[in-house]
Amino acid sequence: MKNTFFVAIAMSGFLFFSCADEKKDAPEQEIAQTTADDFDYQVEQFADLKILRYQIPGWEDLSLQEQQLVYYLTQAGLAGRDIMWDQNYRHNLKIRKALESVYETYEGDKTTADWKNFETYLKRVWFSNGIHHHYSNAKIKPDFSKEYLEGLLKETNTELSGEPLEVIFSEADAKKVNLSKDADIVSGSAINFYGPDVTTADVEKYYGGIKVDPSKPIEVGLNSKLVKENGKLVEKVYKSGGMYGPAIDKIIYWLEKAKGVAENQQQVKALELLIKYYQTGSLDTWDEYAVAWVNSTEGDIDWINGFIEVYNDPKGYKGSYETIVQIKDFDMSKKMDVLSKEAQWFEDNSPLMEEHKKDSVKGVSYKTVIVAGEAGDASPSTPIGVNLPNNNWIRQAHGSKSVSLGNIINAYNNAGGSGRLKEFAHDEEEIELEEKYGQNADKLHTALHEVVGHASGQINPGVGTPKETLKSYKSTIEEGRADLFGLYYLMDPKLQELGLVEDWEKTGKAAYDGYIRNGLIGQLVRLELGDDVEEAHMRNRQWVSAWALERGKEEGVIEKVTRDGKTYYDIKDYQKLRALFGELLRETQRITSEGDYQAAKDLVETYGVKVDQELHREVLERNKQFKSAPYSGFVNPEIRPLLDEAGEITGFTIYQPETFEEQMLRYSKEYGNLPVAN
C-alpha cells in the first residue's frame, strides 16, 4: 500500500500522503553529485507540475557488490517501464512514439505559442505515463488544435491516425479511472486492464466464480488483462511468452544478474521466486515470493518489484507495474524501529471494538530508506511511504514491510516554500506550529499510517476481503482507516515517551491543523473547477475532514472562519477532535471488519466526492498568486557503470539529468521494450 501521497506534493505545509554482513571499501569512483548545501533540487516547472532531483546519500559507503546489486535492480525496474504506459491506456505507447518523433525531428518554427504548448503537452504526458492526468485521472487537454498536430505529423513524416489521434482531442475515454456511482466503472474507465467491451457485470461474474483457498487466498486477476475473445472472457497473463513478454524477459535478465550479487541467501531465494513468477505468471508463486521477500530482512539493499497496487483498477483486482530500489538509512531506521516494536501497544489502546482488534500484530517493520531508483507507477510521481505485501493473509501470518522514502521526503522539503501556508493557515500560531513541528508531524503520520494503520484490525470470520465487500470504495476506506490511526495517535503523549517527539501536544496540533487545512482547502488546488474528487487518497482526506467538521458542529470543535472574503478553518478543541477521529476510526474499522458496503458508500459519497463550488472557486483564485506548481515528481539519478578492458564493472558514476526531456527521451530509446500495440 502506497502512501502518497501518495503522495507527492510539497506545498509549504501541505506534504501529501495517496537489506552485507560486512562492508568493504568502495572502489575509487567519480560521484557527480553536489553536497546537500548546494544541491539544486529543482529541474524545471511547467503546467501544474514541478520536476525535482533527489540524491543517493551513502552510495559511496556501499561495497562494489552492493552497488552492482542496486544497479541491476534499477535496470530490471526500468526494463518494464513501458508496461505501465500500456496499462494506463491502450493507445499510450503509439501516441508517445509519435509525439517524441515530432519533438526530435521537427525543424520548423519553435518560437510559436503552439509549439510551446506542444512541448508542454508532451512533458505532461511523460509525467503521467500517458495521456491521463496522474492524479485527477482526467484526460490531459492539449492547448493546440488537431490541425496543428496534423501539420507537425506531416512535416516530420510521423504516423499517427485513426483513434489514437482522434482521442487526444475528443471526449472519448475521458477518465482513466471513473468511480462515479452513476457509471459502469469498468467500461467507463480508460485504464487498459480490461477489454473495451468488458463491463462491470462481466468482471464481477468472472472473478466471483473463481474459487480460492479462503485461508490463503491468492490475489485473483492481479497480473492479467481480462478480455473477450469470441464472446468468451479470457485472461491474458503478464508473463514471459505471454502479455508484455518482451519487457518481462528483459526484467528477468536483470533480475538474474541481481541474484548473482545478492547479499545473502534470503535475497537469493526471494529473487529466484520473483524470476519464477515472471516466467510463469503463477499467483501462487507470487505469494511464495511475497512471503520470502517479507522475511528477507538482512542486508542493506531491498526492492519493490511487480504488479502491485490496485488503485488504478476501478474493481481493485489489477496491479500496476511498479519498482523502487532502496538502500537502508541506518540512522532514521533506528528511530522508527522504536515505533515498530510498540505496534501491539497501539493496537491494544486503539478505540476499535475489542472484537476487531488483533491479538498479535505480527512482523511489523518500519524503515526509512534511501531511494536509488524508481520506475513504473512510482515514477516520475512517487510515493513517500510504502507498506507491502498487500495480500492480507500474508500480512497476518508473516507481517509486512513498511518504508518511508527518506531522501524523497527530504527533496520535497528542500524544494518547497512557505507562501501557500501563510495564505491558507488561519493565524500566526498555526503557521508557527507548522514551521516548527510540521515536518516531523508529516514523517510520524506516514510512519503511523503504514505501521499501525495498515497493519492493525481484523476482518470478522466469514466476511470476504474488502475488495469483495466494499468494492470500489475499498481503497479510500482503507487509506482513510490508516490515516485515522495515525491522526488518533499523533495527539498522544506516548510519542514523547518513546522519544519520537520533543513536544507531543504541539506536534499533534501541527498535524491536526495541516490535515484539516489540506482536506478541506489545500488539495482543492489540484482539481479543475466543477470536478468531483476521484482519487482514493484525496477522497479519504476530504471525507475524514468533512465528517469531523460536521460531527463537531454542535460542540464547536472546528470553526469555519470568513475573514476579508477568505475562508479558513480554525480548530478550537484538539482533544475533542482527537475523540472524533477515534470515533470515525472505530466506524471505518467496523465497516471493514463487517464488510458493510452501504455504510462505506454513504460515508464516501456524503463527505468525500462533492466539492463546495463557491469555496473551490475562492481557493483557486487565492492560489493564482503562487508560481510553485501543486504537483511534484522526479527525474532519477542515473547509475552508470565504469568498465575495464575486459568489460567488467569496476565502479559507477552517479549522473544527475540536466533536463526532464533528456531522461524521458533516453528512457524511451533504451527501455522501449514493447511494441506500440499489445
ZIQUIKA-V808061 format. One record per pair of residues at least 4 apart in sequence whose ideal C-beta (glycine too) atoms are under 7 Angstrom apart, sorted by the first residue. I is the first residue (numbers start at 1). GAP is how many residues later the second one is. If there is no record, write none. Layout:
# ZIQUIKA-V808061
i | gap
I | GAP
I | GAP
This chain:
# ZIQUIKA-V808061
i | gap
1 | 386
1 | 387
1 | 389
1 | 453
2 | 4
2 | 5
2 | 307
2 | 381
2 | 384
3 | 4
3 | 14
3 | 380
3 | 381
3 | 382
3 | 383
3 | 443
3 | 446
3 | 447
4 | 4
4 | 12
4 | 13
4 | 14
4 | 379
4 | 380
4 | 533
5 | 11
5 | 12
5 | 13
5 | 378
5 | 379
5 | 532
6 | 10
6 | 11
6 | 12
6 | 377
6 | 378
6 | 531
7 | 9
7 | 10
7 | 11
7 | 376
7 | 377
7 | 530
8 | 8
8 | 373
8 | 374
8 | 623
8 | 624
8 | 625
9 | 5
9 | 7
9 | 621
9 | 622
9 | 623
10 | 5
10 | 402
10 | 403
10 | 405
10 | 406
10 | 622
11 | 405
11 | 409
11 | 511
11 | 619
12 | 404
12 | 405
12 | 406
12 | 407
12 | 408
12 | 409
13 | 407
13 | 408
13 | 412
13 | 421
13 | 425
13 | 501
14 | 406
14 | 500
14 | 504
14 | 508
15 | 397
15 | 427
16 | 502
16 | 507
17 | 367
17 | 368
17 | 428
17 | 429
17 | 432
18 | 461
18 | 517
18 | 518
18 | 519
18 | 520
19 | 280
19 | 281
19 | 282
19 | 283
19 | 309
20 | 43
20 | 46
20 | 243
20 | 279
20 | 280
23 | 38
23 | 40
24 | 39
26 | 34
26 | 35
26 | 36
26 | 37
26 | 38
26 | 41
27 | 37
27 | 623
27 | 624
28 | 623
29 | 613
29 | 622
29 | 623
29 | 624
30 | 623
31 | 29
31 | 623
32 | 621
32 | 622
32 | 623
32 | 624
33 | 22
33 | 621
33 | 623
34 | 4
34 | 5
35 | 4
39 | 16
41 | 11
41 | 12
41 | 370
41 | 373
41 | 374
42 | 8
42 | 10
42 | 373
43 | 8
43 | 9
43 | 10
43 | 592
43 | 616
43 | 617
44 | 7
44 | 615
44 | 616
45 | 4
45 | 5
45 | 584
46 | 74
46 | 77
47 | 73
47 | 77
48 | 581
48 | 582
48 | 583
49 | 75
49 | 78
49 | 580
49 | 582
49 | 584
50 | 578
50 | 579
50 | 581
50 | 582
51 | 582
51 | 584
51 | 609
52 | 359
52 | 363
52 | 580
52 | 582
53 | 358
53 | 581
53 | 582
53 | 603
54 | 317
54 | 353
54 | 354
54 | 357
54 | 580
54 | 583
55 | 352
56 | 314
56 | 316
56 | 351
56 | 581
56 | 598
57 | 313
57 | 350
58 | 269
58 | 312
59 | 595
62 | 4
62 | 5
62 | 238
64 | 4
64 | 587
65 | 4
65 | 196
66 | 4
66 | 197
66 | 234
66 | 235
67 | 4
67 | 585
68 | 4
68 | 193
68 | 581
69 | 4
69 | 189
69 | 192
69 | 193
69 | 194
69 | 232
70 | 4
70 | 231
70 | 255
70 | 257
70 | 302
70 | 569
71 | 4
71 | 568
71 | 570
71 | 581
72 | 4
72 | 182
72 | 185
72 | 186
72 | 189
73 | 4
73 | 185
73 | 230
73 | 252
74 | 4
74 | 251
74 | 298
74 | 299
74 | 565
75 | 4
75 | 179
76 | 175
76 | 178
76 | 179
76 | 182
76 | 229
77 | 228
77 | 246
77 | 248
77 | 296
77 | 298
77 | 299
78 | 297
78 | 589
78 | 593
79 | 168
79 | 171
79 | 172
79 | 175
79 | 592
79 | 594
80 | 167
80 | 168
80 | 171
80 | 241
80 | 295
80 | 296
81 | 294
81 | 295
81 | 586
81 | 590
82 | 4
82 | 11
82 | 165
82 | 589
82 | 590
82 | 591
82 | 592
83 | 4
83 | 161
83 | 164
83 | 238
83 | 293
83 | 591
84 | 4
84 | 45
84 | 236
84 | 237
84 | 292
84 | 293
85 | 7
85 | 8
85 | 11
85 | 44
85 | 45
86 | 6
86 | 7
86 | 106
86 | 588
86 | 592
87 | 105
87 | 106
87 | 233
87 | 234
88 | 4
88 | 41
88 | 42
88 | 44
88 | 88
88 | 103
88 | 104
89 | 41
89 | 42
89 | 43
89 | 84
89 | 87
89 | 101
89 | 103
90 | 102
91 | 4
91 | 72
91 | 73
91 | 76
92 | 4
92 | 38
92 | 39
93 | 4
93 | 581
93 | 583
94 | 4
94 | 66
94 | 70
94 | 582
94 | 583
95 | 4
95 | 36
95 | 65
95 | 69
95 | 73
96 | 4
96 | 29
96 | 572
97 | 4
97 | 579
98 | 4
98 | 55
98 | 60
98 | 61
98 | 62
99 | 4
99 | 23
99 | 26
100 | 4
100 | 565
100 | 568
101 | 4
101 | 55
101 | 57
102 | 4
102 | 50
102 | 51
102 | 54
102 | 56
103 | 19
105 | 51
106 | 46
106 | 49
106 | 50
108 | 47
109 | 6
110 | 5
113 | 4
114 | 4
114 | 30
114 | 34
115 | 4
116 | 4
117 | 4
117 | 25
117 | 26
117 | 27
118 | 4
118 | 26
118 | 34
119 | 4
120 | 4
121 | 4
121 | 19
121 | 21
122 | 4
123 | 4
123 | 537
123 | 538
124 | 4
124 | 16
125 | 5
125 | 6
125 | 15
126 | 538
127 | 7
127 | 253
127 | 254
127 | 506
128 | 4
128 | 5
128 | 6
128 | 12
131 | 8
131 | 9
131 | 37
132 | 5
132 | 6
132 | 7
132 | 8
132 | 44
132 | 58
133 | 4
133 | 5
133 | 7
134 | 247
135 | 391
135 | 400
135 | 496
136 | 390
136 | 391
136 | 395
136 | 398
136 | 399
137 | 38
137 | 39
137 | 40
137 | 397
137 | 398
138 | 36
138 | 37
139 | 34
139 | 35
142 | 26
144 | 4
144 | 5
146 | 4
146 | 23
147 | 4
148 | 4
149 | 4
150 | 4
151 | 4
152 | 4
153 | 5
153 | 7
160 | 4
160 | 5
161 | 4
162 | 4
163 | 4
166 | 4
167 | 5
167 | 6
173 | 17
175 | 14
175 | 15
176 | 13
176 | 14
176 | 15
177 | 12
177 | 14
177 | 135
177 | 137
177 | 357
178 | 5
178 | 7
178 | 10
178 | 11
178 | 136
179 | 6
179 | 135
179 | 293
179 | 355
181 | 424
183 | 5
184 | 4
184 | 15
184 | 16
185 | 4
185 | 15
185 | 129
185 | 287
186 | 8
186 | 12
186 | 13
186 | 14
186 | 17
186 | 128
186 | 129
187 | 11
187 | 12
189 | 125
191 | 121
191 | 122
193 | 32
193 | 120
193 | 125
194 | 4
194 | 9
194 | 31
194 | 32
195 | 31
195 | 32
195 | 33
197 | 31
198 | 4
198 | 5
198 | 28
198 | 29
198 | 30
200 | 4
201 | 4
202 | 4
202 | 31
203 | 4
203 | 23
203 | 112
204 | 4
205 | 4
206 | 20
206 | 27
207 | 13
207 | 14
207 | 110
210 | 10
212 | 5
212 | 6
212 | 8
213 | 4
215 | 178
216 | 177
217 | 176
217 | 248
218 | 65
218 | 66
218 | 69
219 | 64
219 | 172
220 | 97
221 | 5
221 | 96
221 | 97
222 | 61
222 | 64
222 | 85
222 | 95
222 | 96
222 | 97
223 | 14
223 | 15
223 | 58
223 | 60
223 | 84
223 | 96
224 | 11
224 | 12
224 | 13
224 | 14
225 | 11
225 | 18
226 | 7
226 | 9
227 | 7
227 | 9
228 | 4
228 | 5
229 | 5
236 | 6
236 | 7
237 | 5
237 | 6
237 | 44
238 | 4
238 | 5
238 | 6
238 | 10
238 | 43
238 | 69
239 | 6
239 | 9
239 | 39
239 | 40
239 | 41
239 | 42
240 | 5
240 | 8
240 | 9
240 | 12
240 | 38
240 | 39
241 | 4
242 | 39
243 | 435
244 | 4
244 | 430
244 | 434
245 | 4
246 | 427
246 | 428
247 | 4
247 | 426
247 | 427
248 | 4
248 | 30
249 | 4
250 | 4
250 | 423
251 | 4
251 | 27
252 | 4
252 | 23
252 | 26
252 | 27
254 | 4
255 | 4
255 | 16
255 | 19
255 | 20
256 | 4
256 | 19
258 | 4
258 | 13
259 | 9
259 | 12
259 | 13
262 | 5
262 | 6
262 | 9
263 | 4
263 | 36
263 | 37
263 | 38
264 | 34
264 | 35
265 | 4
266 | 4
266 | 29
266 | 30
266 | 32
267 | 4
267 | 29
267 | 32
268 | 4
269 | 4
269 | 23
270 | 4
270 | 19
270 | 22
270 | 23
270 | 26
271 | 4
272 | 4
273 | 4
273 | 12
273 | 15
273 | 16
273 | 19
274 | 4
274 | 15
274 | 31
275 | 4
276 | 4
276 | 9
277 | 5
277 | 8
277 | 9
277 | 12
280 | 5
282 | 4
283 | 4
284 | 4
285 | 4
286 | 4
287 | 4
287 | 104
287 | 107
288 | 4
289 | 4
290 | 4
290 | 99
290 | 101
290 | 104
291 | 4
291 | 103
291 | 107
292 | 4
294 | 95
294 | 100
294 | 104
294 | 105
294 | 106
294 | 107
295 | 103
297 | 68
300 | 27
300 | 28
301 | 26
302 | 24
303 | 20
303 | 21
303 | 22
303 | 23
304 | 4
304 | 18
304 | 19
304 | 20
304 | 82
304 | 84
305 | 18
306 | 13
307 | 12
307 | 13
307 | 14
308 | 11
308 | 12
308 | 14
308 | 80
308 | 82
309 | 10
309 | 11
309 | 13
309 | 68
310 | 6
310 | 7
310 | 8
310 | 9
311 | 164
311 | 225
312 | 8
313 | 4
313 | 5
314 | 158
316 | 151
316 | 158
316 | 159
320 | 56
320 | 57
321 | 55
321 | 56
322 | 54
322 | 55
322 | 56
323 | 51
323 | 52
323 | 53
323 | 55
324 | 47
324 | 50
324 | 54
324 | 62
325 | 47
325 | 48
326 | 43
326 | 44
326 | 45
326 | 46
326 | 77
327 | 42
327 | 43
327 | 45
328 | 5
328 | 39
328 | 41
329 | 4
329 | 39
329 | 40
329 | 41
329 | 77
330 | 4
332 | 4
332 | 36
332 | 74
333 | 4
333 | 34
333 | 35
335 | 165
336 | 4
336 | 30
336 | 31
336 | 32
336 | 111
337 | 4
338 | 4
338 | 160
338 | 161
338 | 162
339 | 27
339 | 108
339 | 112
339 | 159
339 | 161
340 | 24
340 | 25
340 | 26
340 | 111
342 | 4
342 | 156
343 | 4
343 | 18
343 | 21
343 | 108
343 | 109
343 | 112
344 | 4
344 | 17
345 | 4
346 | 4
346 | 106
346 | 143
347 | 10
347 | 11
347 | 14
347 | 109
348 | 9
350 | 7
350 | 106
350 | 135
351 | 137
351 | 231
351 | 234
351 | 235
352 | 4
352 | 5
352 | 105
352 | 234
352 | 237
353 | 233
353 | 237
356 | 101
356 | 102
356 | 233
356 | 234
356 | 237
358 | 98
358 | 99
358 | 100
361 | 94
361 | 95
362 | 34
362 | 37
363 | 35
363 | 36
363 | 37
364 | 35
364 | 36
364 | 38
364 | 87
364 | 91
365 | 34
365 | 36
365 | 37
366 | 36
366 | 81
366 | 84
366 | 85
367 | 36
368 | 36
368 | 38
369 | 34
369 | 36
369 | 37
370 | 36
370 | 37
371 | 34
371 | 36
371 | 37
373 | 263
373 | 266
374 | 4
374 | 5
374 | 8
374 | 262
375 | 4
378 | 4
378 | 5
379 | 255
379 | 257
380 | 253
380 | 254
380 | 255
381 | 252
382 | 23
382 | 26
382 | 251
382 | 252
383 | 22
384 | 20
384 | 21
384 | 24
384 | 25
384 | 62
385 | 18
385 | 19
385 | 20
385 | 61
385 | 64
385 | 65
386 | 17
387 | 13
387 | 15
387 | 63
387 | 67
388 | 12
388 | 13
389 | 5
389 | 6
389 | 11
391 | 4
392 | 4
392 | 73
393 | 4
394 | 4
395 | 4
395 | 5
395 | 60
400 | 55
402 | 48
402 | 49
404 | 5
404 | 39
404 | 42
404 | 43
405 | 4
406 | 4
407 | 4
408 | 4
409 | 4
409 | 34
410 | 4
411 | 4
412 | 4
412 | 220
413 | 26
415 | 217
417 | 211
418 | 4
419 | 4
419 | 207
420 | 4
420 | 206
421 | 4
421 | 10
421 | 13
422 | 9
423 | 199
424 | 93
424 | 97
424 | 98
425 | 5
425 | 6
425 | 9
425 | 92
426 | 4
426 | 135
426 | 142
426 | 143
426 | 144
428 | 4
429 | 4
430 | 4
430 | 83
431 | 4
432 | 4
433 | 4
433 | 73
433 | 76
433 | 77
433 | 80
434 | 4
434 | 76
434 | 79
434 | 80
437 | 4
437 | 69
437 | 70
437 | 73
438 | 4
438 | 72
438 | 76
439 | 4
440 | 4
440 | 61
440 | 67
441 | 4
441 | 49
441 | 66
441 | 69
441 | 70
441 | 73
442 | 4
443 | 4
444 | 4
444 | 46
444 | 51
444 | 56
445 | 4
445 | 41
445 | 45
445 | 66
446 | 4
447 | 4
448 | 4
448 | 5
448 | 37
448 | 38
448 | 41
448 | 42
449 | 4
449 | 33
449 | 34
449 | 36
449 | 37
450 | 4
451 | 4
452 | 4
452 | 33
452 | 34
452 | 37
453 | 28
453 | 29
453 | 30
453 | 32
453 | 33
454 | 28
456 | 29
457 | 132
457 | 135
457 | 136
458 | 135
459 | 4
459 | 133
459 | 134
460 | 133
460 | 134
463 | 6
463 | 130
463 | 131
463 | 132
464 | 4
464 | 5
464 | 131
465 | 4
466 | 4
466 | 8
466 | 11
466 | 12
466 | 126
467 | 7
469 | 126
469 | 128
470 | 4
470 | 7
470 | 125
470 | 127
470 | 130
471 | 126
473 | 4
473 | 127
473 | 128
473 | 131
474 | 4
475 | 4
475 | 61
476 | 4
476 | 60
476 | 63
476 | 64
476 | 128
476 | 132
477 | 4
477 | 111
477 | 114
477 | 115
477 | 123
478 | 4
479 | 4
479 | 57
479 | 58
479 | 61
480 | 4
480 | 60
480 | 63
480 | 64
480 | 108
481 | 4
481 | 104
481 | 107
481 | 108
481 | 111
482 | 4
483 | 4
483 | 57
483 | 61
484 | 4
484 | 60
484 | 97
484 | 100
484 | 101
484 | 104
485 | 4
485 | 100
486 | 4
487 | 24
487 | 28
487 | 94
488 | 90
488 | 93
488 | 94
488 | 97
489 | 5
489 | 6
490 | 17
490 | 18
490 | 21
491 | 17
491 | 21
491 | 83
491 | 87
492 | 12
493 | 4
493 | 11
494 | 4
495 | 5
495 | 6
495 | 9
496 | 5
496 | 8
501 | 6
503 | 4
504 | 4
505 | 4
506 | 4
507 | 4
508 | 4
508 | 66
509 | 4
509 | 65
510 | 4
511 | 4
512 | 4
512 | 59
512 | 62
512 | 65
513 | 4
513 | 58
514 | 4
515 | 4
515 | 30
516 | 4
516 | 29
516 | 42
516 | 53
516 | 55
517 | 4
517 | 5
517 | 52
518 | 4
518 | 5
518 | 23
519 | 4
519 | 22
519 | 23
519 | 25
519 | 26
520 | 25
520 | 26
520 | 29
520 | 49
521 | 48
521 | 98
523 | 15
523 | 18
524 | 87
524 | 92
524 | 95
525 | 94
525 | 95
525 | 98
525 | 105
526 | 104
527 | 4
527 | 6
527 | 84
527 | 89
529 | 87
529 | 88
529 | 91
532 | 77
532 | 78
532 | 79
533 | 5
533 | 6
533 | 9
533 | 75
533 | 76
533 | 78
535 | 4
536 | 4
537 | 4
538 | 4
539 | 4
539 | 65
539 | 69
539 | 70
540 | 4
540 | 68
541 | 4
542 | 4
542 | 65
542 | 66
543 | 4
543 | 60
543 | 61
543 | 64
543 | 65
544 | 4
544 | 40
545 | 4
546 | 4
546 | 61
547 | 4
547 | 37
547 | 60
548 | 4
548 | 10
548 | 29
548 | 32
548 | 33
548 | 36
549 | 9
551 | 29
552 | 5
552 | 6
552 | 24
552 | 25
552 | 28
555 | 21
556 | 16
557 | 15
557 | 16
557 | 19
557 | 20
557 | 23
558 | 11
558 | 13
558 | 14
558 | 19
559 | 11
559 | 13
560 | 7
560 | 9
561 | 7
561 | 9
562 | 5
563 | 5
566 | 56
567 | 48
567 | 51
571 | 6
573 | 4
574 | 4
575 | 4
576 | 4
577 | 4
578 | 4
579 | 4
580 | 4
581 | 4
582 | 4
583 | 4
584 | 4
585 | 4
586 | 4
587 | 4
588 | 4
589 | 4
590 | 4
590 | 6
591 | 5
591 | 8
591 | 9
596 | 4
597 | 4
598 | 4
599 | 4
600 | 4
601 | 4
602 | 4
603 | 4
604 | 4
604 | 5
605 | 4
611 | 5
612 | 4
613 | 4
614 | 4
615 | 4
616 | 4
617 | 4
618 | 4
619 | 4
635 | 22
635 | 25
635 | 28
637 | 17
637 | 18
637 | 19
638 | 17
638 | 19
639 | 13
639 | 15
640 | 12
640 | 13
640 | 15
641 | 8
641 | 11
642 | 7
642 | 8
642 | 9
642 | 10
642 | 11
643 | 4
643 | 5
643 | 6
643 | 7
644 | 4
644 | 6
657 | 5
657 | 6
658 | 4
660 | 4
661 | 4
662 | 4
663 | 4
664 | 4
665 | 4
666 | 4
667 | 4
668 | 4
674 | 4
